[in-house]
Amino acid sequence: MLTLYYSPGACSLASLIALEESGLAFEAKRVDFSKAEQQSPEYLRLNPKGRVPVLIAEKGAISETPAILAYVAQIAKSARLAPLDDLFEFALMQSFNNYLCATVHVNHAHGRRGYRWTDDEAARETMKAKVPQTMGESLGLIETSMLRGPWVMGKDYSVADAYLFTMFGWAKGDGVDLDRLPKLGEHRARMLERPAVQRAREIERA
Ligand SMILES: N[C@@H](CCC(=O)N[C@@H](CS)C(=O)NCC(=O)O)C(=O)O
């Protein structure tokens, strides 16, 4: 049995959606950030990074969203959550997911988690003020050059869609002008129609 540790509103939503899409049996365990549970000794034993998500699989723990998404897609082959038969297309999906992980997510974190990079309060405010621009630019690049449509990889849905949905869900709160991202808005609407997405959001709300 797989166990996913998640926190509502966090990037772990992408992994929750992927697991719901996969049809695999899994348990979702909530990590309460308001109680700093991600820093508890029990949680740090599972994921010493002190972050969500972490997926506990038979052989051990997997952290980092792109790794979890690729693993889920690979072990649930029949759910067709990645272009598993085409190594080049798979690499492109990984390229997309890593852009979300290493650039888009980091842009977002500069707004709420600036203390990771500086102790200087004024510098943190400057970083925060930059978020609408950096998030707007990176999502703008996805809108114009990376999202093939209707899904990220073209006609076939993949775990990259779950990840994009999660990151785009932060855009409004980050002060991004959503009117400039119509394709992403349509992608979000398509995602919201998927039963797996609805179930994952219910888990977050419960
Ligand atoms: N690169 C990691 C980032 C994980 C991450 O930063 N998760 C955030 C939530 S979106 C977290 O756990 N934050 C808790 C904290 O900073 O204490 C991934 O993609 O999984």
The ligand as a MOL file (V3000), in Angstrom:
LIG
                    3D

  0  0  0     0  0            999 V3000
M  V30 BEGIN CTAB
M  V30 COUNTS 20 19 0 0 0
M  V30 BEGIN ATOM
M  V30 1 N 10.9120 20.4330 -4.5890 0
M  V30 2 C 9.8930 19.9220 -3.6870 0
M  V30 3 C 9.3310 21.0960 -2.9300 0
M  V30 4 C 8.5320 20.6420 -1.7430 0
M  V30 5 C 8.0430 21.8440 -0.9520 0
M  V30 6 O 8.6900 22.8910 -0.8890 0
M  V30 7 N 6.8640 21.6880 -0.3330 0
M  V30 8 C 6.3140 22.7380 0.4650 0
M  V30 9 C 4.8110 22.8460 0.2460 0
M  V30 10 S 4.4050 23.3880 -1.4060 0
M  V30 11 C 6.5290 22.4500 1.9410 0
M  V30 12 O 6.4710 21.3070 2.3490 0
M  V30 13 N 6.7250 23.4970 2.7640 0
M  V30 14 C 6.8420 23.3270 4.1620 0
M  V30 15 C 7.8990 24.1980 4.7540 0
M  V30 16 O 8.5680 24.9330 4.0160 0
M  V30 17 O 8.0590 24.1330 5.9710 0
M  V30 18 C 8.8310 19.1880 -4.5020 0
M  V30 19 O 8.6120 19.5470 -5.6360 0
M  V30 20 O 8.2300 18.2370 -3.9950 0
M  V30 END ATOM
M  V30 BEGIN BOND
M  V30 1 1 1 2
M  V30 2 1 2 3
M  V30 3 1 2 18
M  V30 4 1 3 4
M  V30 5 1 4 5
M  V30 6 2 5 6
M  V30 7 1 5 7
M  V30 8 1 7 8
M  V30 9 1 8 9
M  V30 10 1 8 11
M  V30 11 1 9 10
M  V30 12 2 11 12
M  V30 13 1 11 13
M  V30 14 1 13 14
M  V30 15 1 14 15
M  V30 16 2 15 16
M  V30 17 1 15 17
M  V30 18 2 18 19
M  V30 19 1 18 20
M  V30 END BOND
M  V30 END CTAB
M  END
